[in-house]
Each structure stands twice: as structure tokens, then as C-alpha cells.
Amino acid sequence: MTTALPMNVPMSGLPERVRIHEVGPRDGLQNEKGTVPVEVKAEFIERLAAAGLTTIEATSFVHPKWVPQLADAEELFPRVAALASSGVRLPVLVPNDRGLERALALGATEVAVFGSATESFAKANLNRTVDEALAMFAPVVARAKDAGLRVRGYLSMCFGDPWEGSVPVEQAAAVGRRLLDLGCDELSLGDTIGAATPGHVTALLDALTGGGTPLQRVAVHFHDTYGQALSNTLAALQRGVTTVDASAGGLGGCPYAKSATGNLATEDLVWMLNGLGIDTGVDIGRLTATSVWMAGQLGRPSPSRTVRALSHQEQQS
């Protein structure tokens, strides 16, 4: 696919490179109603790697009862594990000790736990209070670290909750610090329902740094419910964040928060970063072609504006 590129006009105060944490194969597909064949998932991951993405969240070792779409984790992971030899990181989500055990048995080297900044979502997603969830994660994180694994801590509902409304900045920061104190190497701040705006993002990042958390250990994970994902990302980059979660083609949602729409589209993110002169290592043409292919597998167009624009240009050329 021949791809138009934005004019490269850097802005001061931004990082030279951003690592994209691609969540499409896990977060992007987990809420699909129809089962996506394991062969398609494996090819999706392989295509994303070929497009230059070096961190691709492959799957989740959650009980199939809760997320049926990811019931094939044991079959999928071995199909793509060889990508690690070429430097591709393949983190997986583990909700508890049993999930970690399954991941370890397959040779996973990076895992993630998934917490909540609010009591309502902790109850809906994990059937526990925030304190109980953190207590459940503590031995999981400790065991993973003892095994030499890298551990990420996801924190959902950092900016807004469908049951509780706006989330106080210090509340989200405090739970985030507790996840890091458990031993997580990285904290991903999730805007699960897409309610954040740039000032809110800046305030939360400032609260974390004010409490001693270096932004090198912080990632951001925005949903585009209200069209704010890119502006929120830019605000985070201006504060010093260098890791951004995104989903190829804008796929995704959350099965436990019905107001959560798609993730920030990786193509939209790469387009903006290309224009700012920020290196990602991603070939936007190959990435767009991958999302067009995946949209065909799912039987509907990609919600990504960049995918639609570039694929239209390709059809016209």
C-alpha cells in the first residue's frame, strides 16, 4: 500500500521516541461477539510485528467463562511465541495465580494484572473491593518477579467511572502507587470510558510524579469515546510519558463497562507521531493494510479515521 505521510513538523518538549504497546489482539478482540479463529488471531499478531510493532499484547489467561473470546490462549500463544526471537515482546494478561501458572507453563516472559481505581468497577470486573483485588495481585506479582518476568499493572477507570462519575485525581494516583509498590515494573493509566480531557491527564501525571513516581514507569491507555484520545496522548507526551497503549484499527471496548468504546487507534497515533517527528519504528502503510485485512475478517469497516483515509487513497490510486 502506497502511503501518504504527514509533514514532519516537530514540537519542543516532546520525546524523540515513543514505544507503542499494541493491545489489539487482546483488548481489541476480547469484546467481539463472534469467535475469531485462532489462525486469524495468530496472523493478526504476525502482521502487526511485520509492521514494526515490538510490544504486542497477545492474549489473556482469564477463565473462558468470563471472556470466551480468549479461551484459546493455550493454543494461540505457542503459535506466535517464536516472534520473541526477533525482539518482539508478547505480554499476556493474568488475572490471578492460576492465570500466571498457565502463562508460565507456556514460557511467557511478560505478564499484566488488571486493577481498578474505583470500587464499583473492581466489583464489576473482579468481584472484589479495591483492597481485596490488590491483595489478590500481591502474590501473583511476587511470583512473577521471582520467575524473572516483567510485570505491568493496568489501572482502569482512572478518569471516570460509569457508576461513580468523575474519579478524584488523588484517588487514582494512590491506587496506581499501590500497584507499583507491589512490584509492577510499569503502570498503565486507563481511561476506560474515554472521559478524560488534557487537563485531567496532566493533573493525574503531576500527582504521580509529586508522589515520587517517575514517568518512565507510566503508560497511558485512552479510549476515544468523546474524541479526546489523541489530545490526551499529546498532553501525556508533553509531561514526559513515552509509552502509549493503542489498538490497531481502533478495535476494542470493555465487556464490564458498556459505555467503553474503542481504544485509541494505533494508526491515528502513528500518524500524529510521524507528523511530530517522533520515532515509533512502525510502518504505517503495513499497519493500515493489517487493519484493513482484520476489518475484513470481522466483517465491518475499521473505526480508525486514518485507516479509512489511507485505504480510500489506495483505492483511488
C-alpha positions in Angstrom: 0.0 0.0 0.0 1.5 3.4 -1.1 1.0 5.7 1.9 0.8 9.4 2.1 2.6 10.8 5.1 2.1 14.0 7.2 4.6 16.8 7.0 7.2 16.4 9.7 6.9 19.4 12.0 8.3 18.7 15.5 7.2 20.5 18.7 9.5 21.3 21.5 9.3 19.4 24.8 8.3 16.0 23.3 10.2 12.7 23.4 12.3 11.6 20.5 10.8 8.1 20.5 7.6 6.5 21.8 7.0 2.9 22.4 3.6 1.7 21.3 2.1 -1.0 23.5 -0.2 -2.7 20.9 -3.3 -4.1 22.6 -5.4 -5.1 19.6 -5.1 -8.9 19.8 -6.2 -8.8 23.5 -8.1 -5.7 24.4 -9.2 -5.1 20.8 -10.7 -8.5 20.2 -11.9 -9.5 23.7 -15.4 -8.0 23.3 -16.1 -9.4 19.8 -19.4 -11.3 19.8 -18.4 -13.8 17.2 -15.5 -16.1 17.9 -12.4 -15.1 15.9 -10.5 -18.2 14.8 -7.1 -18.8 16.4 -5.5 -18.8 13.0 -6.7 -15.3 12.3 -5.5 -14.1 15.7 -2.1 -15.6 15.1 -1.8 -14.0 11.7 -3.0 -10.6 13.1 -0.1 -10.7 15.6 2.4 -11.7 13.0 1.2 -8.9 10.7 1.5 -6.4 13.5 5.0 -7.5 14.2 5.9 -7.2 10.5 4.6 -3.6 10.5 7.2 -2.8 13.2 5.3 -3.1 16.4 7.7 -4.5 19.1 5.2 -4.9 22.0 2.1 -6.8 21.2 -0.3 -7.9 23.9 -1.1 -11.4 22.7 -3.9 -12.7 24.9 -5.3 -13.2 28.4 -5.2 -16.2 30.7 -8.5 -15.4 32.1 -11.2 -18.1 32.8 -13.0 -18.8 29.5 -16.3 -18.3 31.3 -15.6 -14.6 31.7 -14.0 -13.8 28.3 -15.0 -16.6 25.9 -13.1 -14.8 23.0 -9.8 -15.5 24.7 -10.5 -19.1 25.6 -7.9 -20.2 23.0 -4.9 -18.7 24.9 -3.1 -22.0 25.3 -3.4 -22.7 21.6 -2.6 -19.1 20.4 0.5 -18.3 22.4 2.7 -21.1 21.1 1.8 -20.2 17.6 3.3 -16.7 18.0 6.0 -17.3 20.6 8.8 -17.5 18.0 8.4 -13.8 17.4 10.2 -13.2 20.7 13.4 -14.4 19.0 13.2 -11.3 16.7 12.8 -9.0 19.7 9.0 -8.8 19.8 7.6 -8.6 23.3 4.4 -10.6 23.9 2.9 -9.7 27.2 -0.2 -11.5 28.4 -2.9 -10.7 31.0 -3.1 -12.8 34.1 -6.0 -12.1 36.5 -4.8 -14.4 39.3 -2.3 -17.0 40.3 -4.0 -19.7 38.2 -3.6 -17.4 35.1 0.0 -16.8 35.9 0.6 -20.6 36.2 -0.9 -21.1 32.8 1.3 -18.3 31.3 4.5 -19.6 32.9 3.8 -23.1 31.6 3.9 -21.7 28.0 7.0 -19.7 28.6 5.6 -16.2 28.8 8.1 -13.6 29.9 5.8 -10.6 30.5 2.5 -10.5 32.3 0.0 -7.9 33.4 -2.5 -7.6 36.2 -5.7 -5.5 35.9 -6.8 -3.3 38.8 -9.3 -0.6 39.2 -9.2 2.9 40.7 -12.8 2.7 41.7 -14.8 0.3 44.0 -17.7 -0.1 41.5 -15.5 -1.3 38.7 -13.4 -3.5 41.0 -16.7 -5.2 42.0 -18.0 -5.5 38.4 -14.7 -6.7 36.9 -13.2 -8.7 39.7 -16.0 -9.2 42.2 -13.7 -7.7 44.9 -13.1 -4.4 46.6 -10.0 -2.4 45.5 -8.2 -3.6 48.6 -9.1 -7.2 48.0 -8.0 -7.0 44.4 -4.6 -5.6 45.4 -4.3 -8.4 48.0 -5.0 -11.0 45.3 -2.4 -9.4 42.9 0.4 -9.3 45.5 1.4 -12.9 45.4 0.9 -13.0 41.6 3.3 -10.1 41.1 5.8 -11.5 43.6 5.8 -15.0 42.0 6.1 -13.4 38.5 9.1 -11.3 39.6 10.7 -14.3 41.3 10.4 -16.1 38.0 12.2 -13.2 36.2 9.1 -11.9 34.4 8.4 -8.3 33.7 5.1 -7.2 35.2 2.7 -4.4 34.1 -0.1 -3.1 36.2 -3.2 -1.9 34.5 -5.3 0.6 36.4 -8.8 1.1 34.9 -11.3 3.9 35.5 -8.6 6.5 36.2 -10.6 9.4 34.9 -14.2 8.4 35.1 -16.5 5.6 36.1 -20.0 4.8 34.7 -21.3 4.2 38.2 -19.4 6.7 40.3 -18.8 9.6 37.8 -15.6 11.6 37.9 -12.7 10.0 39.8 -10.7 12.2 42.1 -7.1 12.6 40.9 -5.5 11.6 44.2 -7.7 8.5 44.4 -6.4 7.2 41.1 -2.8 8.2 41.9 -3.0 6.5 45.3 -4.2 3.1 43.8 -1.6 3.5 41.0 1.2 3.9 43.5 0.0 0.8 45.4 0.2 -1.2 42.2 3.8 -0.1 41.6 4.6 -0.8 45.3 3.5 -4.4 44.8 6.4 -4.7 42.4 4.9 -3.8 39.0 7.5 -2.5 36.6 5.1 -0.3 34.7 1.7 1.3 35.4 -0.8 1.8 32.6 -3.3 4.5 33.3 -6.6 3.5 31.7 -9.3 6.0 30.6 -11.8 3.1 30.3 -14.9 5.1 29.3 -13.0 7.8 27.4 -14.0 10.6 29.8 -10.5 12.2 30.2 -9.5 15.6 28.9 -6.0 17.0 28.7 -6.0 19.0 31.9 -7.2 15.9 33.8 -4.5 13.8 32.3 -1.8 16.4 33.3 -3.2 16.6 36.8 -3.0 12.9 37.3 0.5 12.6 35.9 1.6 15.5 38.2 0.0 13.8 41.2 2.0 10.6 40.4 5.3 12.5 40.0 4.6 14.5 43.1 4.4 11.3 45.0 7.7 10.1 43.6 6.6 8.0 40.6 8.9 8.5 37.6 7.0 8.8 34.3 9.4 6.3 32.7 7.3 3.7 34.6 4.0 5.1 33.4 2.0 4.4 30.2 -1.3 5.8 29.1 -4.3 3.9 27.7 -7.0 6.1 26.2 -10.4 5.3 24.7 -11.8 7.6 22.1 -15.5 7.7 23.3 -15.6 11.5 23.1 -12.9 12.0 20.5 -10.3 13.0 23.1 -7.7 10.2 22.9 -5.2 11.9 20.7 -5.4 15.2 22.6 -5.0 13.4 25.9 -2.0 11.5 24.4 -0.3 14.7 23.4 -0.8 16.1 26.9 0.8 13.0 28.4 3.8 13.2 25.9 4.3 16.8 26.9 4.5 15.8 30.5 7.2 13.1 29.7 5.3 9.9 29.1 7.0 7.7 26.4 4.8 4.6 26.4 1.3 4.7 24.8 -1.2 1.9 24.5 -3.2 1.7 21.3 -5.2 -0.9 19.3 -4.8 -1.5 15.6 -7.8 -0.2 13.7 -9.3 1.2 16.9 -10.7 -2.1 17.9 -11.9 -2.7 21.4 -14.1 -1.9 24.3 -14.7 -3.5 27.7 -17.1 -6.3 28.5 -17.7 -4.9 32.0 -18.2 -1.2 31.1 -20.8 -0.9 28.3 -20.0 2.8 27.9 -16.5 2.0 26.9 -16.0 2.3 23.1 -12.9 1.7 21.0 -9.4 2.2 22.0 -7.1 4.8 20.5 -6.4 3.5 17.0 -2.7 2.7 16.5 -2.8 4.2 13.0 -4.2 7.5 14.3 -1.5 7.6 16.9 1.3 6.8 14.4 0.0 9.4 12.0 0.3 12.1 14.7 3.7 10.9 16.0 5.0 10.8 12.4 3.9 14.4 11.9 5.7 15.4 15.2 8.9 13.7 14.1 8.7 11.2 16.9 10.1 7.7 16.1 8.0 4.6 16.6 9.6 2.2 14.2 6.1 1.4 12.8 5.4 1.3 9.0 2.0 3.0 8.8 1.3 1.6 5.4 1.8 -2.0 6.5 -0.1 -1.3 9.7 -3.1 0.1 7.8 -3.1 -2.8 5.5 -3.2 -5.1 8.5 -6.2 -3.3 9.9 -8.0 -3.4 6.6 -7.4 -7.1 6.5 -8.6 -7.5 10.1 -11.7 -5.5 9.4 -12.4 -7.9 6.5 -12.1 -10.8 8.9 -14.6 -9.2 11.3 -17.0 -8.2 8.5 -17.1 -4.4 9.2 -15.1 -1.3 8.4 -12.3 -0.1 10.8 -13.4 2.8 13.0 -9.9 4.4 12.6 -10.1 7.6 10.7 -6.5 7.1 9.4 -7.3 3.6 8.2 -10.3 4.9 6.4 -8.4 7.8 4.8 -5.4 5.8 3.7 -7.4 2.9 2.4 -9.6 5.3 0.4 -6.4 6.9 -1.1 -5.2 3.5 -2.0 -8.5 2.6 -3.7 -8.3 5.9 -5.7 -4.7 5.5 -6.8 
